[in-house]
Amino acid sequence: MLRNTGLFMLLLLMSSLSWAHYPVLNCHLSQNPTSGDTVICSASFSDKSLAPNVVIEVYSEDDEVVSQGRTNDDSSYRFNRPQGAFFILMDAGPGHALEISNEEVTGL
């Protein structure tokens, strides 16, 4: 009986782990000679679900906020490319925060 209970608990734990997902942030540079360079980010989760209305903050290398807002209904966020190094923080709630550096932005 104890062995069956242990096996049941193990299976229950493993099934709950399969529900877990983590945040994903994909950003790329869009160059425009007239309006300047724009960084476009798409927020989602590892289970392929979109992440609309998620907080996005962009910080300079001096830890100053250079852009902040929320993803739109399409789970995207746009901002003007800052001068120098920067990093992007995605905060989708407790346990769902992600930070990427400018080196992870495609096209930079």
N, C-alpha and C positions, 0 to 999 in steps of 0.2 A: 504494500500500500504506500509506504514512504517513497519507494522508487517511482511509482506512478505519479505521485504528487510532485516529486522533483522534476520528472520529465515534463509534466504539464506546465510547471512554472517556467522551465527553460523555453518551451515552445511559445508560451505567452510573451516572454521577454523578447524573443527573436522576432515575433510578429509585430510588436510595438516598435522595434527598431526600423522595420521596413517602412513605417509611416513617416519617419523623420525625413526632413528635407533641409537643405541649406541654401542661403542666398547666392545668387549669381548676378554679376554685373559685367556686361560687355560694353565697352566704350570704343568709339573710333573718331578720328579727326575728319571733319568735313571742311575742305578748303574752299574759300570764296574770295576772289581777288577784290571784290567791291565791299563786302561787309566784314571781312576778316575770317579768321579760323574759328570754327565752332566744334565743340566736343559734343557728341551725341551718345548717350548711354541708354541701354535697354536693361531693365531690371526684371529678374524672374527668380524662380526657385529651381532646385535640382530636379524636381518632379515635372518640370516643363510648364508649371503654372505661372501666369503673369503676376507682376507685383505693382498694381496701380496704387496711387496715393501713398507711396513710400517716401520717407524723408531722405533727401540727398543733400549733402553738404560738401563743398569744395574748399579746401584749405591750401594756402600758399606754403612754401617751405618755412615761413616764419610763423606758422600756425594761425594765420589770420583768415577769417572766413571771406572768400572772394565770390562765392555764389551759394545760394541755398534755396531750397524749394521742395516740391514733391513731384513724383512721377505723374504723368497724365494718365488718361484712361487706357492708352496704348502701352503703358508702363515705360515710357521713355522720358528722358530729361535732357535738355540742351543748355549749354552755357558757353560763353565766349572763352576761348583758350587763354588762361592766365600766362603772364610772363614768368619764365623760370619754372622750377620744379613745383609740383603740386600733388595732392592726393585727394581721392574722392571717397567719401564715407556714405554707405547705404545703411539706413537703419529701418528695418522692417519689424521692429519690436524685440522683446526679450529673447535672447538666443539667436537672433537673426540679423546680426550686424556684420558688415563686410567693409574692408578698406582696401583700395587699390591705389597704386602710385601712377604717376604720369607715364612711367616706363611700360605699363600694361595697357596703355591706350594704343590701339591699332592705328598706324599711320603717323605716329610721332617719331 
